[in-house]
Each structure stands twice: as C-alpha cells, then as structure tokens.
C-alpha cells in the first residue's frame, strides 16, 4: 500500500488543499469531520509545514480518527514517524505536553515491527526517549534484525543512551532465550550483574559451555563453586570452571599448531633472513644484538614450549641450570632479566611447566631471579590454576631489597592476575604504592600492576592508594617516565567507564601543575576508550592543536608531554567502529603535517593502536615513511609500530619492509634493536597469535588485552628511558593481549571436530533488507582455521548446527536433527 494505491479523488484534491482546510474549520463535530481530518492529514504529506508549528499531517492525524493507522499505507506512516520526532523535540523545548504523541507512537511501532521496518521502529522510540518499550514488540521472527540494529546504533549514541540501547538488546535476547547473544551484550556492557544473570539463566548444557568459553576469552573470571554463578551439578561446574580458567588453552593452541604443521621451533635467524639483505647486516655478538634476538625468540616461539636458544631438552644434563644458561650470560646485566623472562613467553599458558622456570629463582644473580619471577607471571597470564602458583611464588619476592627483583615480582603479579580483581594481590601492591621510602620506579610499576589487575573496576581502595601516592611524591619524581606509569595505573581502573572518572579528574587538578594536566588527560583517555565519543575526540584534537611556545609561562608550568596522550586518546576513542577508525587515521595525517614534535612522536603509536595485528596498506605505508623520519624518536616509534601493526600476521610485504630497514639502520644499534623486535612481532607465534583486543566479530573488546597494549605503548612514549634503557622488559606487557586467532570447532563432548567452513571478508549487514550474504570472497577450509582481523566464518555443511551465531575461538557444534545425508545412487 504505497502512494501508488492512493485513491484517485485524493490526487485531485491537492490543488484544493486550503479550501478543504477551510471547510473542516466550518464543519460541526461528528464522524464526517473526523474523517475529513484524516484526509487532510494524508494530503498534508506533500505540503511544507511552517516553522515552530505542529506539521499539518501530524496535527490533523491527532484531530482525526484513532483507527488502525496501517490502512493509510506505509509511506504515510513513515512520514508521520518523521514528523513526530521533530515535534517531540519542539514540545520538549517549550515544556509542552507529549502524551498524545506517545499514544500515536504506540500505534506506529507495532506496525513497523510487523512489516520488516525494525530499524525505523527503533529510531522512532529513540527519538521520543521510549526505547524501554521496544522489547514488548519483539518476537522470535524479528529479534535478530532489531538487536543487530541496536548494537550498531550503540556505537554512535551519546552516553547514557549507548548503554540503554545495549541494555534493551540484552533484555530482548534474554526474552527470546538466545543466551550466547545475551552474554555477548552483557560482556560488552561490562556489568557483573548482567553477566551473572545471563550465566545462571542459561540451562542448556551445551549453550552454558559456549557462554563460558565466551567469558574466558573476554578475560572474565568467577569462582563457580561458591561464587554468584554457583548453581548446577558439581560435575558440570568443574567442567565449566576448567573452561573458564583457560587451563586447556595451551593444549588447544598446540593442537592448532600441529594441524598447521608449525610445531618445529624457529631460530631468530629464520626470521632475520640475513642472506636476503644486501651485505650490510652486521653479525656482531653485541649485547644489544643479543637482547633483540632474545625478544625475537620469545615472540616467535610464544606458547610452543620449546625454542632453539634456551631449550635444554637436547642436552643430556637437563637438570643442570648452566646447560641452558649459556644464552642468558650472553646478555648484559639487565639483559639477563629479559632473557630469562623470555622462557615464560615460550611456556605461555602452560602452568604445569613451572619447574622449568623455578630453578632460576635460586640463582645468585639478581637479574636472573628477577627474570624468573617475570617468567612466572607471563606463564600464568590469562590462565587460572586451583593451586594459584603465581601468588605463592611471587609474594615472597615483592618486598626483597634488590629493586630489579622487586620490579620483576611486581610486573609478574600484574600480568598473572590481569583483569581478575584479586584482593590478595591488592593488599600487597597497595602497601608498596603508598610507601614513600621506595623508589619512584618501583612505585610506578606497582601502581601499573594494580591498574592491570583491577582494570575497569573503579575499585575505591586502589584509587585511594594511587591518588595518595601521587599527592605525596614530588613533581620531579612524577615527571620521570616510570613515575608516569602511576597515572596510567590510575587511568586503567576507569578503562571504558566514561563519566565514572569525573571524580578522579577533579582530584588530579590538585596535583603539581607540571603533572596535573597530564594526569587529567590520561584519566579522560582511559575512561572514554572505545566509546566513539565525538565530543571527546574533538577536545583531544583541540589539545593537539595548541602550539606551545617553548619560552612561554605555559610551557614552564605544564610542559608539552600531555599532547602526546591526547593523540593516543583520538585513536583509543575512535577505534571501536569502522567509521571512527577511518576518521582517526585521517586525522593522524593532519597531525603529522601540522603538529609539534611531541605530537608527531605519538602518531606512529596511535596508528599501531588503530591497526593492531591488521597490516592495512595505508597504515604500513605511512609508518614506512615515518621510519625514515629526520626526528629519531618518530622513526623509533614508527619501527616498533610496524611490528605491532603486523603482529602475528606473517605479512610478507611487511617482513621485506623490515629487512630493508635492518640494512638501512645497520649502524644504529638502538633502531636496529627495534627493527629486530618488530620482525619478531610480525611472526608472533609463527603467525598463529593476534594482539588485537577486539573479538566476537569486533563486537567485544577485551579489557585485559587493551590494558596490556596500553601499558606497552605508554612505556614506548619515551623509548630512550624505557625500552632502550634497562626497562626493555616492559615489552612483555604485550603478553596480556596475545590470543590464538583461531576457530576451533568442538563436538558435544568438547573434543575437536573437523568440519568445513567458509572464511571470507565480513560484510556489514545491519539494517539491510532481506537476508544478505554476511561474507564475501570466501574460501572453504577444514577447521581448525586461522581468522584474520575483519574475517568472518560460517559453516559450509548443514550436518551440524553451531550453538553460537558468531564462529570464532571455540565453537560447539551439535548434530542437525533435520539433516538428511544425500547418498549417491549407484548406477545400475
């Protein structure tokens, strides 16, 4: 019933529109007058309305009959919906009554929801602030399109409407019993209460398992046996606890590696491919070169449990620590710490391999002990064991006298318990943070570890402890690169919590002037990370636009370090959805052209955040250009950013770009070290790992993964004092965001089940009509398969049904009851 079916007489009435209106005014009340109002309302669709007045179409509809609105056709209803939105805003502005408008809305929304116009129904309710009424109009037939649209909208809505849209989507999924989808939304809201409600409401055994896999991937941890989620049979709970603890992650990762035939350890030389570099690469055995080799070895063989530098299985006397220590002693003092810690990287997620690291804790060399402690933390990252070995080992060393040993234990605690909000560790770390007698480096690392463990929880004790420490320390101490880590620790507590950080920002205004503005920006950037808040991005751009004169009072009082944080803020705020992501990359180009040196130095790292593990050509070309920049610090940032952008992608173009850089910088030990590290990152886990914090079809961002990236990038803002000095072990914070980029299908018993799947580029189908294809340019593979950033998978067989609509990570399949196997008939 479009305009084509409007009765002929009405078409001829349009020239007499004003005459009909006059006739209406003269008519006495009654049925005819009501019907005439309906006709005028229809005719007024094509008439322009006066400003600051109710549009005629809507005005006469309200005066007319309250009959079924749908009989007047789809186009008429759409026109009314548009007019209601603007009239609602007008009446609210002047304090008018909107009750009659809402009555009309309640007629229009069901019509939209029944006629495949769900997005228009949602838009109308958003316009009149009545989104909470949506769920009563949703059923099994239209929930998918409605919720997809709500989730898509939430990226672009201002707070608090963005959260309201997510809450309504969660309510709808719960109503129709789609618990995997409901859990996805609950995790995105980050609300413990919703996560627990969804978990407890799910009764189907397979679905509950799938939901638990999702929680484990997001880094959410509960004690299922006596926590708020404890209900159900004991054997079920122990199986679910095992999934939630990620204890099988190492096993699955190695199964994936065996399937793809990449189990054999790679040596750093396999990565450097020096024979392809035109005769300028040096083969000197310098400490800096050996340190780079240590990191390359750690990143490339991450999680495989063996490598060619530190592995002592080939030696006959494997219990003798010296058999694998040869490589460690090729590193200088603090280099030994990273060398031993790299063993933790090789044994990533394998808690049972603790004895292999334990022997280093009895060494007389403090640096080796510190490395061993950090290795213990790295191994336990994202994995929870019943016997809690990390705390038992690290607790004794946190208060030792030697500062390297303390830092190793503190960083280890931060990584081992990242995102768990573990109370025991809080006690230990808060006492260090508030102790004025400890060095500012130890205080910085302790505050950062607190931020990592309680990421996004707004924990009051931690906020108080770090704020107190910042108030008592002197300005010169807090200006040091490691003193600044405390600001990040405070910021991480509010990660993604938006307005919750306002109180802390007010406290930051009382800090010494040189660090006050810096701290305020760090808090703001962390709080609005992933929010897509346009107003915040504009304020960060305004901060970047300030040209501070080095002689001015402002520079003497505030410095210019805070501008670099604003650059990272643009990237972090805009990275949640595609449009914001592209716009942020474009604004980085402007900052490179017009920004001050402090801003240009932060741009490569901001680009790395935007394209983590996603070697997009435009980004790698920009970084390639910046890697030859005249400003050495810009070049350093760009080289490391190339590694982060290509992390785990094995991208051949990027690998060749880095080989050329290794020949270009062969006389610059610092830059060569970074080129080597970037080469190691590009081949992270031999191409099976990703650092991208987004998963579940870019619908969820893991706070722990993002915190690990932020900690690393933050330390790289001043590389000469951290990564290129004696604190290169901060690069291990990246371990928190390492995850296998796999799709592994499991049967009902939890065993691997190879099936064929189509993997292709994801297509955005939000709000599109019909059933459009969700992937394009696909290839068919047999699981387990690797998924790149922007890839999406769907089953290529009808024999099984997936328990969850998004195929990523672990996916449980159940046999399709309606499947009929087609047998080829033998030819007679």
C-alpha positions in Angstrom: 0.0 0.0 0.0 2.4 2.7 -1.3 1.4 6.0 -2.7 0.5 4.3 -6.0 -2.6 2.9 -4.4 -3.8 6.3 -3.1 -7.4 6.7 -4.3 -7.8 8.9 -7.4 -10.1 11.5 -5.8 -7.4 12.4 -3.3 -4.9 13.1 -6.0 -7.2 15.7 -7.5 -7.9 17.2 -4.1 -4.3 18.5 -3.7 -4.9 21.9 -5.5 -8.0 22.4 -3.3 -6.0 21.7 0.0 -6.7 25.1 1.5 -10.4 25.0 0.6 -10.7 21.6 2.3 -9.0 23.0 5.4 -11.4 25.9 5.5 -14.4 23.5 5.1 -13.0 21.5 8.0 -13.0 24.6 10.2 -16.7 25.3 9.4 -17.9 21.7 10.0 -19.6 20.8 13.2 -18.1 18.0 15.3 -19.0 14.5 14.2 -17.9 11.5 12.3 -17.6 13.3 9.0 -15.4 16.0 10.5 -13.1 13.3 11.9 -12.8 11.6 8.5 -12.1 14.9 6.8 -9.2 15.4 9.3 -7.8 12.0 8.2 -8.0 13.1 4.6 -6.3 16.4 5.2 -3.6 14.6 7.2 -2.9 12.4 4.2 -2.9 15.4 1.7 -0.6 17.3 4.0 2.2 14.7 3.4 3.2 16.7 0.3 2.9 20.2 1.9 5.7 22.1 3.6 4.9 22.9 7.2 5.6 26.3 8.9 8.4 26.6 11.4 7.7 26.3 15.1 4.3 24.8 14.5 2.9 21.3 14.5 3.2 19.9 10.9 -0.3 19.7 9.3 -0.1 16.0 8.6 0.5 15.2 12.3 -1.8 17.9 13.6 -4.8 16.6 11.6 -3.9 13.0 12.5 -4.2 13.9 16.1 -7.6 15.6 15.4 -8.8 12.7 13.3 -9.9 9.1 14.0 -7.8 6.8 16.1 -8.5 3.9 13.7 -5.9 1.4 12.5 -3.1 3.6 11.1 -1.7 0.9 8.8 -4.7 1.2 6.4 -3.4 4.5 5.1 -0.2 2.9 3.8 3.5 2.5 4.6 4.6 5.9 3.2 2.1 7.8 5.2 3.2 6.0 8.5 6.9 6.8 7.7 6.1 10.4 7.1 4.2 10.6 10.4 7.1 9.0 12.3 9.5 11.6 10.9 7.2 14.5 12.0 6.7 13.0 15.5 10.4 13.1 16.1 10.8 16.8 15.3 7.5 17.8 17.1 8.6 15.8 20.2 11.8 17.8 20.3 9.9 21.1 19.8 7.4 20.4 22.5 10.0 19.3 25.0 11.9 22.5 24.3 8.9 24.7 25.3 7.8 22.3 28.1 4.6 21.2 26.1 2.6 18.0 26.7 3.8 15.0 24.7 1.2 12.4 25.8 -0.8 12.4 22.6 2.4 11.9 20.6 3.4 8.9 22.6 -0.1 7.4 22.1 0.5 7.7 18.3 4.0 6.2 18.6 2.5 3.2 20.3 0.4 2.6 17.2 3.2 3.2 14.7 5.9 1.0 16.4 4.0 -2.3 16.2 3.2 -1.6 12.5 7.0 -1.1 11.8 8.0 -4.2 13.8 5.5 -6.4 11.9 6.4 -5.1 8.5 10.2 -5.6 8.4 11.0 -2.0 9.2 12.6 -2.7 12.6 15.3 0.0 12.3 12.5 2.6 11.8 10.7 1.4 14.8 13.9 1.6 16.9 14.7 5.1 15.5 11.2 6.4 16.4 11.5 5.1 20.0 15.0 6.6 20.3 13.6 10.0 19.1 10.9 10.0 21.8 13.1 8.6 24.6 11.0 5.5 25.0 13.4 2.7 24.0 12.5 0.7 27.0 9.1 -0.1 25.4 10.8 -1.9 22.5 11.0 -5.4 23.9 7.2 -5.9 24.1 7.0 -5.6 20.3 9.8 -8.1 19.6 9.3 -11.8 19.0 11.3 -14.8 17.6 10.8 -13.5 14.0 12.2 -10.0 14.3 14.6 -10.1 17.3 17.8 -10.7 15.2 17.4 -7.6 13.0 16.2 -5.5 15.9 19.1 -6.3 18.1 21.7 -6.1 15.3 20.5 -2.6 14.7 20.5 -1.7 18.4 24.1 -2.9 18.7 25.1 -1.0 15.6 23.4 2.2 17.0 25.1 2.0 20.3 28.4 2.9 18.7 27.0 6.2 17.6 24.7 7.2 20.5 25.9 9.6 23.2 26.1 8.4 26.8 23.9 7.3 28.6 21.8 6.3 25.6 24.5 4.0 24.3 24.3 1.8 27.4 20.5 2.0 27.3 20.5 0.5 23.8 22.7 -2.3 25.0 20.5 -3.0 28.0 17.4 -3.2 25.7 19.2 -5.6 23.3 20.2 -7.7 26.4 16.6 -7.8 27.6 15.4 -8.9 24.1 17.9 -11.7 23.8 17.0 -12.9 27.3 13.3 -12.8 26.4 13.8 -15.0 23.3 16.2 -17.3 25.0 19.3 -16.5 22.9 21.8 -16.7 25.8 25.0 -16.7 23.7 24.0 -13.4 22.2 22.8 -12.1 25.6 26.2 -12.9 27.1 27.9 -11.1 24.3 25.9 -7.9 25.1 26.4 -8.4 28.9 30.2 -8.6 28.4 30.1 -5.5 26.2 28.3 -3.6 29.0 30.9 -4.9 31.4 28.2 -5.3 34.1 28.9 -8.2 36.5 25.3 -8.4 37.5 24.2 -8.9 33.8 26.9 -11.5 33.2 25.9 -13.5 36.3 22.1 -13.3 35.5 22.8 -14.5 31.9 25.0 -17.3 33.0 22.5 -18.5 35.6 19.5 -18.2 33.3 21.2 -20.5 30.7 20.0 -24.0 31.4 21.0 -25.9 28.2 24.3 -27.8 28.9 25.9 -27.0 25.5 24.9 -23.4 25.5 26.2 -22.9 29.0 29.5 -24.3 27.9 29.6 -22.0 24.9 28.8 -19.0 27.1 31.6 -20.0 29.5 34.1 -20.1 26.5 33.0 -16.5 25.7 33.6 -15.4 29.2 37.0 -17.0 29.3 38.0 -15.3 26.0 36.9 -11.9 27.4 39.0 -12.4 30.5 36.1 -12.6 32.9 36.8 -14.9 35.9 34.5 -16.1 38.6 34.8 -18.9 41.2 31.9 -21.1 40.0 31.9 -23.4 43.0 31.0 -20.8 45.7 30.5 -17.5 43.7 27.3 -15.8 42.5 27.3 -18.2 39.5 27.3 -21.4 41.6 24.2 -23.3 40.8 24.1 -26.6 39.0 25.5 -30.1 39.2 29.0 -30.4 40.7 30.5 -32.3 37.7 29.1 -29.7 35.3 30.5 -26.9 37.4 34.0 -28.4 37.5 33.9 -28.8 33.7 32.8 -25.2 33.3 35.4 -24.0 35.8 38.1 -25.7 33.7 36.8 -23.8 30.6 36.6 -20.5 32.5 40.2 -21.0 33.9 41.6 -21.4 30.3 43.6 -24.3 31.5 43.2 -26.1 28.2 44.3 -23.1 26.1 47.9 -24.2 25.8 46.7 -27.7 24.7 44.3 -26.3 22.0 46.9 -23.9 20.8 49.4 -26.7 20.3 46.8 -28.8 18.6 46.2 -25.9 16.2 50.0 -25.6 15.6 50.2 -29.4 14.9 47.3 -29.2 12.5 49.0 -26.4 10.6 52.4 -28.1 10.8 54.3 -25.3 12.5 55.5 -27.1 15.6 59.2 -27.0 14.8 61.0 -24.3 16.7 62.2 -21.3 14.7 65.5 -19.6 15.3 65.8 -15.8 15.1 68.0 -16.2 12.0 64.9 -17.9 10.3 63.2 -14.6 10.9 66.0 -12.2 10.0 66.8 -14.0 6.7 70.1 -12.1 6.6 71.0 -13.8 3.3 68.3 -11.8 1.6 69.7 -8.5 3.0 72.3 -6.9 0.7 75.6 -7.5 2.5 75.3 -4.7 5.2 73.8 -6.6 8.1 76.4 -7.0 10.8 76.9 -10.3 12.6 78.4 -8.8 15.7 77.8 -10.5 19.0 76.9 -7.3 20.8 74.8 -7.2 24.0 72.1 -5.1 22.2 72.0 -7.5 19.3 71.7 -10.5 21.7 68.9 -8.7 23.6 67.0 -8.2 20.3 67.5 -11.9 19.5 66.1 -12.8 22.9 62.9 -10.8 22.2 62.5 -12.2 18.7 62.9 -15.7 20.0 60.3 -15.1 22.8 57.7 -13.6 20.4 58.2 -16.2 17.5 58.1 -19.3 19.7 55.4 -17.9 22.1 53.4 -20.7 23.6 55.2 -23.6 21.9 57.1 -24.7 25.0 60.4 -25.1 23.2 62.8 -23.0 21.2 66.4 -23.1 19.9 68.1 -20.6 22.2 67.0 -21.5 25.7 65.8 -25.1 25.2 67.8 -27.6 27.2 65.9 -30.8 26.2 68.6 -31.7 23.7 71.2 -31.6 26.4 72.0 -34.7 28.4 72.1 -33.0 31.7 68.8 -31.0 31.6 68.6 -30.6 35.4 71.8 -28.5 35.4 70.7 -24.9 35.0 74.0 -24.0 33.3 73.1 -26.1 30.3 70.5 -23.6 29.1 72.1 -20.6 30.8 74.8 -20.2 28.1 72.5 -17.9 26.1 71.4 -15.9 29.2 75.0 -15.0 30.0 75.5 -13.6 26.5 73.3 -10.7 27.7 74.5 -7.9 29.9 73.1 -7.3 33.4 69.5 -6.2 32.9 69.5 -8.1 29.6 69.6 -11.3 31.6 66.3 -10.4 33.1 64.6 -10.2 29.7 66.4 -13.4 28.6 65.1 -15.5 31.5 61.6 -13.9 31.2 61.5 -15.0 27.5 61.3 -18.5 28.8 57.9 -17.6 30.3 56.8 -16.5 26.9 57.8 -19.8 25.3 55.8 -21.6 28.1 52.9 -19.2 27.8 49.6 -20.6 29.3 51.4 -23.8 30.4 51.2 -23.6 34.2 52.4 -27.2 34.6 55.8 -26.2 33.2 56.7 -24.1 36.3 59.6 -26.4 37.3 61.4 -25.3 34.1 61.5 -21.7 35.5 61.8 -22.5 39.2 65.5 -23.3 39.0 66.3 -19.7 38.0 64.8 -18.3 41.2 67.8 -19.8 43.2 70.5 -18.0 41.2 72.9 -15.7 43.0 72.4 -13.2 40.1 69.6 -10.7 41.0 68.8 -10.1 37.3 68.3 -13.8 36.6 66.0 -14.1 39.7 64.0 -11.0 38.5 63.7 -12.6 35.0 62.5 -15.9 36.6 59.8 -14.1 38.6 58.6 -12.2 35.5 58.6 -15.5 33.6 56.3 -17.0 36.3 53.9 -14.1 35.8 54.0 -14.3 32.0 53.2 -18.1 32.0 50.2 -17.5 34.2 48.7 -14.7 32.1 45.0 -15.3 31.4 45.2 -18.8 33.0 43.8 -19.6 36.5 45.0 -22.6 38.4 43.4 -24.0 41.5 46.7 -24.1 43.4 47.4 -20.5 42.5 51.2 -21.0 41.9 51.9 -17.4 40.8 50.9 -15.7 44.0 52.7 -18.4 46.1 56.0 -17.9 44.2 55.9 -14.1 43.7 54.6 -13.0 47.1 57.9 -13.7 48.8 59.9 -11.6 46.4 57.8 -8.5 46.3 59.5 -6.9 49.3 63.0 -8.0 48.7 65.8 -5.4 48.9 67.0 -5.5 45.4 65.0 -3.2 43.1 65.3 -5.4 40.0 63.9 -8.4 41.9 61.0 -6.3 43.3 60.2 -5.0 39.8 60.3 -8.5 38.3 57.9 -9.8 41.0 55.6 -6.7 40.8 55.4 -6.9 37.0 54.8 -10.7 37.2 51.9 -10.2 39.6 50.3 -7.6 37.3 50.5 -10.0 34.4 49.5 -13.2 36.2 46.3 -11.6 37.7 45.4 -9.1 35.0 41.7 -8.4 35.0 40.9 -10.7 37.9 40.4 -8.1 40.6 42.3 -10.4 43.0 42.1 -9.0 46.6 45.2 -10.7 47.9 47.4 -9.0 45.4 45.7 -5.6 46.1 46.9 -5.8 49.7 50.5 -6.5 48.7 50.6 -3.9 46.0 48.8 -1.0 47.8 51.3 -1.2 50.6 54.1 -0.7 48.1 52.4 2.1 46.3 51.7 4.1 49.5 55.3 3.5 50.9 57.2 6.8 50.4 60.6 5.1 51.0 60.5 3.0 47.8 62.0 4.3 44.6 59.7 6.0 42.1 60.3 3.2 39.6 59.0 0.5 42.0 56.1 2.7 42.9 55.3 3.2 39.2 55.3 -0.5 38.4 53.3 -1.3 41.5 50.6 1.3 40.6 50.5 -0.1 37.0 50.1 -3.6 38.2 47.2 -2.5 40.4 45.7 -0.9 37.3 46.1 -4.1 35.3 44.6 -6.4 38.0 41.6 -4.1 38.7 41.2 -2.9 35.1 37.9 -1.2 34.6 36.6 -1.9 38.1 36.8 1.6 39.6 38.0 -0.1 42.8 37.9 2.5 45.6 40.8 1.2 47.6 43.2 1.2 44.6 42.0 4.7 43.5 42.7 6.0 47.0 46.1 4.3 47.3 47.4 5.6 43.9 45.9 9.1 44.4 47.6 9.3 47.8 51.0 8.2 46.4 50.7 10.9 43.6 49.9 13.6 46.2 52.9 12.8 48.4 55.5 12.4 45.7 57.5 15.4 44.4 56.9 16.9 40.9 60.4 15.9 39.7 59.8 12.3 40.7 56.4 12.1 38.9 57.9 13.7 35.8 60.2 10.6 35.3 59.0 8.1 32.7 58.5 5.4 35.3 56.7 7.8 37.7 54.2 8.5 35.0 53.2 4.8 35.0 51.3 5.6 38.2 49.0 7.8 36.2 48.3 5.0 33.7 47.7 2.7 36.7 45.0 5.1 37.9 43.6 5.5 34.4 43.2 1.8 33.8 41.0 1.5 36.9 38.4 3.6 34.9 39.0 1.9 31.5 35.9 2.4 29.3 33.8 3.6 32.3 33.2 7.1 30.8 31.7 9.5 33.4 32.8 7.4 36.4 36.3 9.0 36.1 35.0 12.6 36.7 35.7 12.4 40.4 39.3 11.3 39.9 39.8 14.0 37.2 38.8 16.6 39.9 41.4 15.1 42.3 44.0 15.3 39.5 43.5 19.0 39.3 45.1 19.3 42.8 48.4 17.6 41.7 51.5 19.7 41.0 51.0 21.8 37.8 53.5 20.0 35.6 51.8 16.7 36.0 48.2 17.8 36.7 47.2 18.3 33.1 49.0 15.1 32.0 47.1 13.1 34.6 43.8 14.6 33.7 44.3 13.6 30.1 45.4 10.1 30.9 42.2 9.6 33.0 40.0 11.0 30.3 41.6 9.0 27.6 41.3 5.7 29.5 37.7 6.4 30.6 36.5 7.1 27.0 38.4 4.3 25.4 36.3 2.5 22.8 33.3 4.8 23.4 33.4 6.6 20.0 32.5 9.8 21.8 32.8 12.6 19.2 32.9 15.4 21.7 35.9 13.9 23.5 37.7 13.3 20.2 37.1 17.0 19.3 38.5 18.1 22.7 41.6 15.9 22.2 42.1 17.4 18.7 41.8 20.8 20.2 44.6 19.9 22.7 46.8 18.7 19.8 46.1 22.0 18.0 47.8 24.1 20.7 51.1 25.4 19.6 53.1 25.9 22.8 56.0 28.4 22.8 59.0 26.9 24.5 59.7 30.2 26.2 56.2 30.8 27.4 54.9 30.5 31.0 52.5 27.7 30.0 55.4 25.6 28.8 57.3 26.1 32.0 54.3 25.2 34.1 52.7 22.4 32.1 55.3 21.1 29.6 54.0 19.5 26.4 54.1 15.8 27.2 50.3 15.8 27.7 49.8 16.5 24.0 51.1 13.0 23.1 48.5 11.5 25.4 45.8 13.4 23.5 47.0 11.8 20.2 46.6 8.4 21.7 43.2 9.5 23.0 42.0 10.1 19.5 43.0 6.6 18.4 41.6 4.9 21.6 38.3 6.8 21.4 37.7 6.2 17.7 38.8 2.6 17.3 35.5 0.9 18.3 33.8 1.1 14.9 34.8 1.3 11.3 33.8 4.9 10.6 35.6 6.3 13.7 38.6 4.1 12.9 38.9 5.6 9.4 38.4 9.1 10.5 41.0 8.8 13.3 43.6 7.5 10.7 42.8 10.5 8.5 43.2 13.0 11.4 46.6 11.4 12.2 47.8 12.6 8.7 46.9 16.2 9.7 48.7 15.9 13.0 51.8 14.7 11.2 51.7 17.7 8.9 50.9 20.5 11.4 51.7 19.0 14.9 54.5 19.9 17.2 57.4 17.3 17.7 55.7 15.9 20.9 52.6 15.2 18.9 54.4 13.7 15.9 56.2 11.3 18.1 52.9 9.8 19.4 51.3 9.4 16.0 53.1 6.1 15.0 52.0 4.6 18.3 48.4 5.9 17.8 48.4 4.3 14.3 49.6 1.0 15.9 46.6 1.1 18.3 44.2 1.7 15.5 45.5 -1.2 13.4 46.8 -3.7 15.9 47.6 -7.0 14.1 46.0 -5.6 11.0 48.6 -4.7 8.4 46.5 -2.4 6.3 48.4 -1.0 3.3 47.6 2.7 4.0 48.9 2.4 7.6 52.0 0.4 6.8 52.9 2.8 4.0 52.6 5.8 6.4 54.7 4.1 9.0 57.2 3.1 6.4 57.6 6.7 5.5 57.9 7.7 9.2 60.5 5.1 9.8 63.0 7.2 7.8 61.9 10.5 9.6 64.5 13.0 10.5 63.3 13.1 14.1 64.9 10.0 15.6 62.1 9.4 18.1 59.4 9.5 15.4 61.5 6.9 13.5 61.8 4.7 16.6 58.1 4.8 17.2 57.3 4.0 13.6 59.6 1.0 13.5 58.1 -0.6 16.6 54.6 0.4 15.4 55.3 -1.6 12.1 55.8 -4.7 14.3 52.6 -4.1 16.3 50.5 -3.5 13.1 51.8 -6.7 11.6 51.8 -8.7 14.8 51.1 -12.4 14.2 50.2 -11.8 10.5 53.4 -13.2 8.9 52.8 -10.5 6.3 55.4 -10.9 3.5 55.3 -7.3 2.4 55.9 -6.1 5.9 58.7 -8.7 6.5 60.5 -7.4 3.4 60.0 -3.8 4.5 61.6 -4.6 7.9 64.5 -6.4 6.3 65.2 -3.3 4.2 65.1 -1.2 7.4 67.6 -3.6 9.1 70.0 -2.9 6.3 69.3 0.8 6.4 69.9 1.1 10.2 72.8 -1.3 10.4 75.0 1.3 12.1 72.3 2.5 14.6 72.2 -0.1 17.4 69.0 1.4 19.0 67.0 1.5 15.8 68.3 -1.9 14.7 67.2 -3.3 18.1 63.7 -2.0 17.4 63.7 -3.3 13.8 64.6 -6.8 15.1 61.8 -6.6 17.8 59.3 -5.6 15.1 60.5 -8.6 13.0 59.8 -10.9 15.9 56.3 -9.4 16.5 55.4 -9.7 12.8 56.0 -13.5 13.1 54.3 -13.7 16.6 53.6 -17.3 17.5 54.7 -18.2 13.9 51.6 -16.4 12.7 49.0 -18.1 15.0 48.6 -15.2 17.5 47.0 -11.8 17.4 47.3 -8.8 19.6 44.0 -7.2 18.5 41.9 -6.7 21.6 38.6 -6.9 19.6 37.0 -10.3 19.1 33.5 -11.7 18.5 33.2 -10.0 15.1 34.7 -6.8 16.5 31.7 -6.7 18.9 33.7 -7.1 22.1 36.9 -5.6 23.4 38.9 -7.5 26.0 39.8 -5.0 28.8 42.8 -7.1 29.8 44.2 -7.2 26.2 43.7 -3.5 25.8 45.4 -2.8 29.2 48.4 -4.8 28.1 48.6 -2.8 24.8 48.2 0.5 26.7 50.9 -0.4 29.2 53.4 -1.2 26.3 52.5 1.8 24.2 52.6 4.1 27.2 56.2 3.0 28.0 57.2 3.5 24.4 56.2 7.2 24.6 59.7 7.7 25.9 61.7 4.8 24.5 65.1 6.2 25.4 64.3 5.9 29.1 62.4 2.6 29.0 62.7 0.1 26.1 66.2 1.3 25.0 67.4 1.8 28.6 67.3 -1.0 31.2 63.5 -1.4 31.3 63.1 -3.3 28.0 61.1 -6.0 29.8 58.0 -3.7 29.6 57.6 -5.2 26.1 56.3 -8.3 27.8 53.1 -6.4 28.8 52.1 -7.4 25.2 51.6 -11.0 26.5 48.3 -9.9 28.1 46.9 -9.3 24.6 48.2 -12.4 22.9 45.5 -14.8 21.8 45.3 -17.6 19.2 43.5 -16.2 16.2 41.7 -19.5 15.6 38.3 -21.0 15.0 38.2 -24.5 16.6 35.0 -26.5 16.4 34.2 -28.9 19.2 31.6 -31.7 19.5 29.2 -32.1 22.3 31.8 -33.8 24.5 34.3 -31.0 24.0 36.6 -32.9 21.6 37.9 -31.4 18.4 35.6 -31.9 15.4 36.9 -31.0 12.0 34.2 -29.6 9.7 34.4 -27.5 6.6 33.8 -23.7 7.0 33.8 -20.8 4.6 36.1 -18.0 5.7 35.8 -14.6 4.0 35.8 -10.8 4.4 33.0 -9.8 6.8 30.2 -7.7 5.3 28.2 -5.2 7.4 24.5 -6.2 7.0 23.0 -4.1 9.8 19.6 -2.7 8.7 19.7 -4.3 5.2 16.6 -5.8 3.8 16.1 -9.5 3.3 18.9 -12.0 4.1 22.0 -10.5 2.6 25.3 -12.5 2.4 27.4 -11.9 5.5 30.8 -12.7 3.9 32.4 -12.0 0.6 35.3 -13.6 -1.3 35.3 -16.7 0.8 37.5 -19.8 0.7 36.5 -23.2 2.2 38.7 -24.8 4.8 38.5 -27.5 7.3 38.7 -26.5 11.0 40.8 -25.6 12.9 41.4 -22.4 10.8 43.1 -19.0 11.3 40.9 -15.9 11.2 42.5 -12.5 10.4 41.2 -9.1 11.5 38.0 -8.4 9.5 37.5 -12.1 8.6 34.2 -14.0 9.4 33.4 -17.7 9.2 30.3 -19.7 8.5 29.6 -23.4 8.4 29.8 -24.9 4.9 27.9 -28.0 5.9 24.3 -28.5 7.1 25.2 -31.6 9.0 25.9 -29.6 12.2 24.4 -26.5 13.9 26.6 -24.1 15.8 25.5 -23.2 19.3 26.5 -19.6 18.8 25.9 -17.4 15.7 29.5 -16.0 15.7 32.1 -18.5 14.7 35.3 -17.5 16.5 37.5 -19.1 19.1 36.0 -22.3 20.5 32.6 -23.1 18.9 30.5 -26.1 20.0 28.6 -27.9 17.2 25.6 -30.2 17.7 24.2 -32.5 15.0 21.4 -31.1 12.9 18.2 -33.2 13.6 16.8 -32.3 10.2 19.9 -33.2 8.2 19.4 -35.9 5.6 22.6 -37.3 4.1 22.4 -37.5 0.4 23.8 -40.7 -0.9 24.9 -41.1 -4.4 22.8 -43.7 -6.1 24.9 -46.5 -7.6 24.4 -46.6 -11.3 22.8 -49.8 -12.3 
